[in-house]
Amino acid sequence: QITYTATLTNPAQTPVTVTLSNGSTITIAAGQTTGTVNVPTAANDVYNNGSTVSTTITGATGGNFENLVPNPTPAVTTIADS
């Protein structure tokens, strides 16, 4: 599995929902600065070893921020042993 973590610079005043390009969502609770989601990888497949998975943030809502701007840099994960 892959664990994705979203981090805010300042604590959220209300819950923040972060949507990822793989369809997963991360919820950051009010008063917190981080949230995580675990995403399963493909079943054991020797042909997937060494491949990469790239995921970006496609949206972020909530938190009662004046300007909530997600980082566009993708999170790239190399699958070492699927």
C-alpha positions in Angstrom: 0.0 0.0 0.0 1.0 3.6 -0.5 0.3 6.2 2.3 -0.2 9.8 1.1 0.0 12.6 3.6 -1.3 16.2 3.1 0.1 18.9 5.2 -1.1 22.5 5.9 1.1 25.4 6.9 -1.5 26.5 9.5 -4.1 24.5 11.4 -7.5 24.2 9.6 -10.4 26.0 11.3 -12.9 23.5 9.7 -12.2 20.1 8.1 -10.2 20.2 4.8 -10.9 17.7 2.1 -8.0 17.1 -0.3 -8.8 15.2 -3.5 -6.1 13.2 -5.3 -5.8 12.3 -9.0 -6.3 8.6 -8.1 -9.8 9.4 -6.7 -8.8 9.1 -3.1 -9.5 11.8 -0.5 -7.6 13.0 2.5 -9.5 14.7 5.3 -7.6 17.0 7.6 -9.6 17.6 10.8 -10.3 21.0 12.2 -7.4 22.1 14.4 -5.0 19.8 12.7 -2.3 20.3 10.0 -2.0 16.8 8.5 -4.2 14.0 7.2 -3.4 10.7 5.5 -4.9 8.1 3.3 -3.7 4.5 2.5 -4.1 3.4 -1.1 -3.7 -0.3 -2.0 -1.2 -1.3 -4.7 -1.8 -4.0 -7.3 -1.5 -7.6 -6.1 1.9 -9.3 -6.1 3.2 -9.0 -9.7 6.9 -9.3 -10.5 6.3 -7.2 -13.6 5.2 -4.2 -11.6 8.4 -4.1 -9.4 10.3 -1.0 -10.2 7.3 0.8 -11.8 6.2 4.2 -10.5 2.9 5.7 -9.4 2.4 9.4 -9.8 -0.4 11.2 -7.9 -1.3 14.9 -7.7 -3.7 17.0 -5.7 -6.7 17.9 -7.9 -8.6 19.9 -5.4 -8.8 21.1 -1.8 -11.8 22.6 0.0 -12.7 23.7 3.5 -10.5 24.9 6.4 -11.9 28.5 6.3 -8.8 29.7 4.6 -8.7 32.9 2.5 -6.6 31.3 -0.2 -6.0 27.5 -0.1 -3.6 26.7 -2.9 -2.5 23.1 -3.4 1.1 22.3 -4.4 1.0 21.0 -8.0 4.1 18.8 -7.6 3.2 15.1 -8.0 4.0 12.6 -5.4 6.0 9.8 -7.2 6.3 6.4 -5.6 8.4 3.6 -6.9 7.0 0.1 -6.3 9.8 -2.0 -4.9 7.9 -5.2 -4.2 4.2 -5.5 -5.2 
